Amino acid sequence: MRRELAASRTEAQEAIAAGLVTVDGAPATKAATQVHAGQAVVVAAPPRRFVSRGGEKLDHALERFAVEVSGRRCLDAGVSTGGFTDCLLQRGAGSVLAYDVGYGQVHEKLRQDERVEVHERTNVRDLTPDDLASPRPDLLVADLSFISLASVLPVLRPLLRAPAEGIVLVKPQFEAERGQVGKGGVVRDPAVWRQCLRRVTDAALALDWRHLDLTASPLLGPAGNVEFLLYLGPDDAGAAAVDVEARVEAAVAEGAARRGAAR
């Protein structure tokens, strides 16, 4: 960041995780690596569609789950740099309420977009329906860290109006028990992924999100964690019952394949 090679810490971490950074010609694999003033740091610049890698994750999920975004009012919980919000806007979202507990991370491109309402220094766990300007959003996206989705979904669900759809990023490193998280904050055991996914899907089912689907994220997290995208949909009358266990098993297998391909 001091050399202005990245717009934010998040962007720098993502570039390192994607293998785009070299130091004196050698790949940089850890964000904490010390770099001296005389060393050459190079960041490869592949074409980027969104302001952060998060946009690619959400775009994959929107395609996979066939969710229509055009004209909708959306809630982005944990906006960070704004990859999810950017993806929504590029798909024609009418407006996005973007919340983050941090400050100064949202990309300037999004700050200047009149369709985006940025709310920083705001913990989504403290939100109530009265805090949101009318009309309330009907599509939720969430990329949250250091908190379990199982504990925050009960707060987010009442903020939405029908059809109250959602796509949330499930990060096992923040859902698992402390003893299940390995070195570097990475959860490597598919059995733990399965347990985490079941915990979050159980929480969603208890909130009347009856139509659920899952896919592994197309990209690993910054530390190399396998992550998952969960679709939350209403219980449509006449719709066939969803086999949640089967969806979880398929997502775990997909995640294992993603991790294997990244090695």
C-alpha positions as CSV (number, residue, x, y, z in Angstrom):
1,M,0.0,0.0,0.0
2,R,2.9,2.4,0.7
3,R,4.0,1.9,-2.9
4,E,0.4,2.4,-4.1
5,L,0.2,-1.0,-5.6
6,A,-3.1,-1.8,-3.9
7,A,-6.0,0.4,-3.0
8,S,-6.6,-1.3,0.4
9,R,-5.3,-4.0,2.7
10,T,-8.1,-6.3,1.5
11,E,-7.1,-5.8,-2.1
12,A,-3.4,-6.4,-1.2
13,Q,-4.2,-9.6,0.7
14,E,-6.4,-10.8,-2.2
15,A,-3.6,-10.2,-4.7
16,I,-1.2,-12.2,-2.6
17,A,-3.7,-15.0,-2.2
18,A,-4.3,-15.1,-6.0
19,G,-0.5,-15.4,-6.6
20,L,-0.3,-12.1,-8.4
21,V,2.5,-10.6,-6.2
22,T,6.3,-11.2,-6.5
23,V,9.2,-9.9,-4.5
24,D,12.5,-9.7,-6.4
25,G,10.9,-12.2,-8.8
26,A,9.9,-14.8,-6.2
27,P,6.2,-15.4,-5.4
28,A,4.9,-13.7,-2.2
29,T,2.8,-16.2,-0.3
30,K,2.2,-14.4,3.0
31,A,0.8,-10.9,3.6
32,A,3.0,-10.6,6.7
33,T,6.3,-11.1,4.8
34,Q,8.8,-8.3,5.5
35,V,9.8,-6.3,2.4
36,H,12.8,-4.0,2.4
37,A,12.9,-0.7,0.6
38,G,15.3,-1.9,-2.0
39,Q,13.3,-5.0,-3.0
40,A,11.2,-5.0,-6.2
41,V,7.5,-5.7,-5.6
42,V,5.5,-6.4,-8.7
43,V,1.7,-7.0,-8.9
44,A,0.4,-8.6,-12.0
45,A,-2.7,-7.0,-13.3
46,P,-5.1,-9.4,-14.9
47,P,-8.4,-8.0,-16.2
48,R,-10.7,-7.3,-13.2
49,R,-14.4,-7.0,-13.6
50,F,-15.1,-5.9,-10.0
51,V,-13.5,-3.7,-7.4
52,S,-12.5,-6.9,-5.4
53,R,-12.5,-10.7,-5.8
54,G,-15.7,-10.8,-3.8
55,G,-17.5,-9.8,-7.0
56,E,-16.4,-12.9,-8.7
57,K,-17.7,-15.0,-5.9
58,L,-21.1,-13.4,-5.9
59,D,-21.3,-13.5,-9.7
60,H,-20.7,-17.2,-9.6
61,A,-23.5,-17.7,-7.1
62,L,-26.0,-15.5,-9.0
63,E,-25.4,-17.6,-12.1
64,R,-25.5,-20.9,-10.2
65,F,-28.7,-20.0,-8.4
66,A,-30.4,-18.1,-11.2
67,V,-31.1,-15.0,-9.1
68,E,-32.5,-12.0,-10.9
69,V,-31.0,-8.7,-9.6
70,S,-32.3,-6.1,-12.1
71,G,-34.2,-3.3,-10.4
72,R,-34.1,-4.7,-6.9
73,R,-33.3,-3.0,-3.7
74,C,-30.4,-4.9,-2.0
75,L,-28.7,-5.1,1.4
76,D,-25.0,-5.8,1.4
77,A,-23.9,-6.8,4.9
78,G,-20.1,-6.5,5.3
79,V,-19.5,-4.4,2.2
80,S,-15.7,-4.0,2.8
81,T,-14.1,-2.8,-0.5
82,G,-17.4,-3.5,-2.3
83,G,-17.0,-6.5,-4.6
84,F,-20.5,-7.8,-3.9
85,T,-22.1,-4.3,-4.3
86,D,-20.2,-3.8,-7.6
87,C,-21.4,-7.1,-8.9
88,L,-25.0,-6.2,-8.0
89,L,-24.8,-2.8,-9.7
90,Q,-23.3,-4.4,-12.9
91,R,-26.3,-6.7,-12.9
92,G,-28.7,-3.8,-12.8
93,A,-29.6,-3.5,-9.1
94,G,-31.9,-0.5,-8.4
95,S,-30.1,0.4,-5.2
96,V,-27.8,-1.1,-2.6
97,L,-27.7,-0.4,1.2
98,A,-24.1,-1.1,2.0
99,Y,-23.1,-1.7,5.7
100,D,-19.7,-2.3,7.3
101,V,-18.4,-2.1,10.8
102,G,-15.1,-0.6,9.4
103,Y,-14.4,2.8,7.8
104,G,-12.7,4.0,4.7
105,Q,-12.6,0.7,2.8
106,V,-15.4,1.2,0.3
107,H,-14.0,1.8,-3.2
108,E,-14.4,5.4,-4.5
109,K,-16.2,4.2,-7.6
110,L,-19.0,2.9,-5.4
111,R,-19.1,5.9,-3.1
112,Q,-19.7,8.1,-6.2
113,D,-22.6,5.9,-7.5
114,E,-25.9,7.4,-6.5
115,R,-27.5,3.9,-6.3
116,V,-25.3,3.1,-3.3
117,E,-26.0,4.2,0.3
118,V,-22.8,3.6,2.3
119,H,-23.2,3.1,6.1
120,E,-19.9,2.7,7.8
121,R,-19.0,2.1,11.4
122,T,-22.2,0.2,11.7
123,N,-22.5,-3.3,13.1
124,V,-25.3,-5.2,11.3
125,R,-26.1,-7.0,14.5
126,D,-27.5,-3.7,15.8
127,L,-29.8,-3.0,12.9
128,T,-33.6,-3.0,13.2
129,P,-36.2,-2.6,10.4
130,D,-36.7,1.0,11.5
131,D,-33.1,1.8,10.7
132,L,-33.6,1.2,7.0
133,A,-35.1,3.7,4.7
134,S,-38.2,2.7,2.9
135,P,-38.7,0.6,0.9
136,R,-36.9,-2.2,2.7
137,P,-34.5,-4.4,0.6
138,D,-35.7,-7.7,-0.8
139,L,-32.3,-9.2,-1.6
140,L,-29.6,-9.8,0.9
141,V,-25.9,-10.5,0.2
142,A,-23.4,-10.9,3.0
143,D,-19.7,-11.4,3.4
144,L,-19.0,-11.1,7.1
145,S,-15.9,-12.0,9.1
146,F,-15.2,-12.8,12.8
147,I,-18.9,-13.6,13.3
148,S,-21.0,-16.7,12.8
149,L,-23.8,-16.4,10.2
150,A,-25.9,-18.7,12.5
151,S,-25.9,-15.8,15.0
152,V,-26.5,-12.9,12.6
153,L,-29.1,-14.4,10.2
154,P,-31.9,-13.9,12.9
155,V,-31.0,-10.2,12.8
156,L,-30.9,-9.8,9.1
157,R,-34.1,-11.8,8.2
158,P,-36.5,-9.2,9.6
159,L,-34.8,-6.4,7.6
160,L,-36.1,-7.9,4.4
161,R,-39.4,-7.7,2.6
162,A,-40.8,-10.3,0.3
163,P,-39.5,-12.3,-1.5
164,A,-36.7,-12.0,1.0
165,E,-34.0,-13.8,-1.0
166,G,-30.3,-14.0,0.1
167,I,-26.9,-15.1,-0.9
168,V,-24.4,-15.3,2.0
169,L,-20.7,-16.4,2.0
170,V,-20.2,-19.1,4.6
171,K,-16.6,-19.1,5.9
172,P,-15.8,-22.2,8.0
173,Q,-13.0,-20.4,9.8
174,F,-15.6,-18.2,11.5
175,E,-18.2,-20.9,12.0
176,A,-16.0,-23.7,13.4
177,E,-15.0,-24.2,17.1
178,R,-11.7,-22.7,18.0
179,G,-10.0,-26.2,18.2
180,Q,-11.2,-27.0,14.7
181,V,-9.3,-24.1,13.1
182,G,-5.8,-25.0,12.0
183,K,-2.5,-23.1,11.6
184,G,-2.9,-19.8,9.9
185,G,-6.7,-19.8,10.5
186,V,-7.4,-22.4,7.9
187,V,-10.0,-25.1,8.2
188,R,-8.9,-28.1,6.1
189,D,-11.1,-30.9,7.3
190,P,-14.2,-31.5,5.1
191,A,-16.0,-32.9,8.1
192,V,-15.7,-29.5,9.8
193,W,-17.0,-27.8,6.6
194,R,-20.0,-30.1,6.7
195,Q,-20.6,-29.3,10.3
196,C,-20.4,-25.6,9.7
197,L,-22.8,-25.8,6.7
198,R,-25.3,-27.8,8.7
199,R,-25.2,-25.2,11.5
200,V,-25.9,-22.3,9.1
201,T,-28.5,-24.1,7.1
202,D,-30.3,-25.1,10.3
203,A,-30.4,-21.5,11.3
204,A,-31.8,-20.5,7.9
205,L,-34.5,-23.2,8.1
206,A,-35.6,-22.0,11.5
207,L,-36.1,-18.5,10.0
208,D,-38.4,-19.9,7.2
209,W,-35.9,-19.8,4.5
210,R,-37.0,-23.1,3.2
211,H,-35.5,-23.2,-0.3
212,L,-31.8,-23.5,0.2
213,D,-28.9,-24.2,-2.2
214,L,-25.2,-24.3,-1.9
215,T,-22.0,-24.1,-4.0
216,A,-18.4,-23.8,-3.2
217,S,-16.8,-20.4,-3.9
218,P,-14.9,-20.4,-7.1
219,L,-12.0,-18.6,-5.3
220,L,-10.3,-19.6,-2.0
221,G,-10.2,-17.1,0.8
222,P,-7.1,-14.9,1.4
223,A,-5.5,-17.5,3.7
224,G,-6.4,-20.4,1.5
225,N,-9.7,-21.3,3.1
226,V,-12.4,-23.1,1.2
227,E,-15.6,-21.0,1.4
228,F,-19.2,-21.6,0.4
229,L,-22.1,-19.6,-1.0
230,L,-25.5,-20.3,0.4
231,Y,-28.8,-19.3,-1.3
232,L,-31.7,-18.4,0.9
233,G,-35.1,-18.5,-0.6
234,P,-38.7,-18.4,0.5
235,D,-40.8,-21.5,0.9
236,D,-42.6,-21.4,-2.5
237,A,-46.0,-22.9,-2.5
238,G,-46.0,-26.2,-4.4
239,A,-42.2,-26.3,-4.7
240,A,-40.5,-29.7,-4.2
241,A,-38.9,-30.2,-0.8
242,V,-35.2,-29.4,-0.8
243,D,-32.8,-32.2,0.4
244,V,-30.5,-30.0,2.4
245,E,-28.3,-32.9,3.4
246,A,-27.7,-33.7,-0.3
247,R,-26.9,-30.1,-1.0
248,V,-24.4,-29.9,1.8
249,E,-22.7,-33.1,0.7
250,A,-22.5,-31.9,-2.9
251,A,-21.0,-28.5,-1.8
252,V,-18.4,-30.3,0.5
253,A,-17.3,-32.4,-2.5
254,E,-17.1,-29.4,-4.7
255,G,-15.0,-27.6,-2.0
256,A,-12.6,-30.5,-1.8
257,A,-12.2,-30.4,-5.6
258,R,-11.6,-26.6,-5.5
259,R,-8.9,-27.0,-2.8
260,G,-7.2,-29.8,-4.7
261,A,-7.1,-27.8,-7.9
262,A,-5.5,-24.8,-6.0
263,R,-2.6,-26.9,-4.7
